[in-house]
Amino acid sequence: AQALADAGYLSDADLDAAAVILADALIVDAAEENEAAAIEDYAEQEDLVAEAEVWASEDAAVGDFELAELDEEIIDDAVEQALDDEDTVIAAEEVIAAAYIDAAAALLAAELIDEANLEAAAAVIADAAIPATD
């Protein structure tokens, strides 16, 4: 709420009310957890693909084409899972972005911000909610 006041979209008198509304409206924890899990799993799938490619190469080199075929199946499954993880990340990011807009809309509904500032307020909320990384 303070970031909105600092940006000029919210009066200091409305800070407490806005903080309560944002706490209720800005629910992104589950989406953030899903996103983080998908990113972690994607990295694991990449590692599995790299390992399975080595196995497939080694198995083919010694003439064990049956095992090499199983290794290729592992690769295919891991690639498919990685693609699913990418979809999960995209979906989570969409949910999170929508939550920022919904939070700004809740402030608008409570008549704490002007409609003309809805998108800008949502951007400020998003910027304030995303921790800075170095």
N, C-alpha and C positions, 0 to 999 in steps of 0.2 A: 504494500500500500504506500509505503514511503517513496518508492521509486515513482509511482504515479503522481504523488504530490510534488516531488522534485521536478518532474517533467511538466508540471503545470496542468495536469488533467484532473486533479483531485484537490479539494481544499484541505487544509490542515485540520479543519473542524470535522471533516468526514473520515479522518484516518482510522479511527477505532471501528466505525461501522464498516468501512471498506475491508479492514483486516478480517473481520468476522465473516463477511460475505466471501472473500477470497479463500479463507480457510475451508469453507463449506463447498465452494464451487470449483476450486482448483484441485481436483483429485486426479493425479497422474501417476501415483505410486505403482499401481499394477502395470500400467503401460511401460513405465520406466524399467520395472523388474523384468518384464517380458523382453523388452529391447536388449537389456544387458545379458540376459540368459541366451538370447539368440545370437548375439555378437560373440559370446564365449563359445557357444556350440559351433558356430561357423569356423572359428579358429581351430577347434578340435577336429572338425571335418577336413579342413585343409591339411592338418598334420596327418590324419589318417590316409588321405589320398596320397600324400607324399610317401608314406611308409608302404602302402599297398602297391604303389608303382615300383618301388624297389623290390618288393616281394615278387611281383609279377615278372620283372626282368630277371631276377635270380632263378625263379622257377622255370622260366622259358629257357634260360641258358643251360640248365641241367636236363632239359627235355621233359620236365614235368608239366605238360600242357594242361592237365586236369586242374592242378593247383593254380596255374597261371590264370585259368579261366575263372576260378573262384576269386582270385585276387582282383580280376577285372570287375566282377560283380560287387566286390567290396568298394571298389573305386566308384562304380556307377551309383551305388546306394549312398555313398558319402557325398558325391556331387549333388544328388537329388536332395539330400538333407540340407546341404549348404544353400541350395536355391530356396528351399522352404524357410531357412533361417533369414535369408535376405527379404523374403516376403513378410516375415514376422516383424523385422526391423522397420520396414516401410509402413506396415499397418500401425505399429506402435507409435511411430513418428506422426502419423496422421491423427491418431487419437490424442496425442499430446498437444499437437497444434490446435485441434478443435477445442481442447480443454481451455486453452488460453483465450480463445474467442468466446467460449461459454462463460468464462470468468468475467471477461469484460462486459458481456451481455447481462450478467447478473448485476454488475455495478450500474449499468444503464437502467435496468428494470427498477433498481432501488433509487433511481434518479440521482446517483452520485457522480456520474459523468455525462457528458453531452453525447448525443448520437453521432455528431460529426467527428468525435474523437474515438469512436469505438475501435476501429482497426489500429490506430496508433496506440491506444491504451492496451490492446491485446499484445502488441509488439513489445511494449514496455514490460508487461507482465511476463512475457516469454523471456526477455533479456534478464529480468530480475530473478527468474526461476532457474535459469541455466547457470550452474556454477562456472566461474572462469577457470580455465586450465592453462597452465604454463608449459 
